[in-house]
């Protein structure tokens, strides 16, 4: 059987924390956990003067991980780079799906849930859905952030009518944080707000991940109910790596009826399954065409097929967005409304 991160975290959660009531996972010690070809590497954050108390913990963690199926070797590093969880005597609630902070992180954003918006391929309307959904959620009283993780062709600045805008920075606690750009009631960040020109940007793999992590962690998001991440399209290694890095609480898959028929949506579900990220639902885009002249609706790809396909995949069906001229026009004009089907789906997502 293959390695499962979820199972690894469950095993680590059996190890008691020497300093805080509870186990090392609920104490928030685990800073990272990766697996490559059966070799598992983990980092535990500990306070510098307490290293010795953690030597037995490291041994126990390595031993229990090496007993897992699919693991050849496990190596745990104790890192005192950051103080680790505060020792205020309070029992911290742990959640392995809390976004992980890279070492040295000092921002004080409080993001309740990170949600990835993904699609098996480009052009299905993922960005359009992400921005309208973000606005719809904000209209329903949630504080919402939207991060455009499409490094190669950032579309968010145009979609919210902020092309050419540069993000401002703010120095907090000796650290320079980037301020999100606000528009239509949401906080937004895109590489397009950080670079000088808006041309397509060519990055190599590790740089992409670095740039997205920076946008996630070095942006002063403040307090958010949800941060939506408009993922780069596809279900390959870069997307998998990014999902692992961000560790969202859940993922939403945007798909057109054709992709469903071609089983592309299944690839997305499989990808998130590999890293134990629950798929919260499927949004069917460009499902129904409403004739602008006579107002009649046409189910070009058949009615309810997508709902059935989603059920077969074991994914909740969040709803359908019609193919509508006004949606494209609003996107081009930078005035997405988040109304109509987007509002209904936002409700379902909440
Ligand atoms: P992706 O992010 O998946 O590459 P986009 O969101 O950029 O796709 O959408 C591709 C094109 O389709 C855009 O021109 C967008 O305005 C248009 N579009 C997306 N969804 C709809 C829709 N429901 N109705 C009309 N046009 C849409």
Boltz pocket constraint, residues with backbone or C-beta under 6 A from the ligand:
constraints:
  - pocket:
      binder: B
      contacts: [[A, 119], [A, 121], [A, 122], [A, 123], [A, 124], [A, 125], [A, 126], [A, 127], [A, 128], [A, 129], [A, 155], [A, 233], [A, 285], [A, 286], [A, 321], [A, 322], [A, 323], [A, 324], [A, 325], [A, 327], [A, 328], [A, 329], [A, 331], [A, 332]]
      max_distance: 6.0
